[in-house]
Amino acid sequence: MSFKIKPFAELVAMSKEALDTALIPLRVRAAKAKADGEIIKLEEKMISLEAQINTACASKELDFAYITKLIDEYELVERRLGQINKLVASMFPAG
């Protein structure tokens, strides 16, 4: 026999490293899918808030404090969406 069998502990460590390397593309896809899910949640929230703002503005008794609260919430969600989109673009560049 011209090669030497490595110790079992070394073989187990090598196979774990090989497995971790093989799983990298799957982990990247899973992370991207999770980010896409967060983006969808924020977009849904923005649409819901938009409808609430329009409804509040069309009511007989205008509650400006409530309307401005909704607008503040909408702007916060919009800012978070922008942040996540920038983060996703940095972490998962196309190509």
FENUR-V869824 format. One record per residue. RES is the residue in one small letter. SS is DSSP state (2 for helix, 1 for strand, 0 for the rest). PSI is psi in whole degrees, -180 to 180 (NA if undefined). D_CENTER is the distance of its C-alpha to the mean C-alpha in Angstrom with 2 decimals. Layout:
RES_SS_PSI_D_CENTER + RES_SS_PSI_D_CENTER
//
This chain:
m_0_124_52.75 + s_0_-7_51.56 + f_0_161_48.16 + k_0_132_47.42 + i_0_134_45.07 + k_0_159_42.56 + p_0_149_42.35 + f_2_-45_40.23 + a_2_-39_37.86 + e_2_-39_37.17 + l_2_-42_36.64 + v_2_-43_34.14 + a_2_-40_32.19 + m_2_-42_32.26 + s_2_-33_30.99 + k_2_-43_28.04 + e_2_-42_27.16 + a_2_-40_27.60 + l_2_-45_25.40 + d_2_-40_22.59 + t_2_-41_23.00 + a_2_-28_23.00 + l_2_-10_19.73 + i_2_-50_17.77 + p_2_-35_16.92 + l_2_-40_15.77 + r_2_-38_13.53 + v_2_-46_11.99 + r_2_-41_11.58 + a_2_-41_10.13 + a_2_-41_7.42 + k_2_-41_6.82 + a_2_-39_7.22 + k_2_-42_4.83 + a_2_-42_1.99 + d_2_-38_5.15 + g_2_-41_5.82 + e_2_-39_4.23 + i_2_-43_5.93 + i_2_-43_8.72 + k_2_-44_9.28 + l_2_-40_9.76 + e_2_-40_11.92 + e_2_-42_13.85 + k_2_-41_14.49 + m_2_-43_15.83 + i_2_-42_18.09 + s_2_-45_19.36 + l_2_-38_20.15 + e_2_-45_21.86 + a_2_-42_24.04 + q_2_-41_24.87 + i_2_-47_25.89 + n_2_-41_28.06 + t_2_-44_29.62 + a_2_-36_30.39 + c_2_-22_31.95 + a_2_-3_34.10 + s_0_158_35.50 + k_0_-47_39.17 + e_0_99_38.61 + l_0_129_36.07 + d_0_93_34.22 + f_2_-32_33.08 + a_2_-43_31.57 + y_2_-43_29.33 + i_2_-44_28.47 + t_2_-33_27.59 + k_2_-44_25.44 + l_2_-41_23.47 + i_2_-42_23.29 + d_2_-45_22.09 + e_2_-42_19.28 + y_2_-46_18.40 + e_2_-35_18.51 + l_2_-46_16.29 + v_2_-40_13.52 + e_2_-41_14.31 + r_2_-44_14.13 + r_2_-40_10.73 + l_2_-44_9.51 + g_2_-41_11.55 + q_2_-45_10.31 + i_2_-41_6.62 + n_2_-42_8.45 + k_2_-43_10.83 + l_2_-46_8.76 + v_2_-43_7.31 + a_2_-36_11.00 + s_2_-41_12.34 + m_2_-31_10.70 + f_0_69_11.11 + p_0_143_14.28 + a_0_144_15.90 + g_0_NA_18.98
//
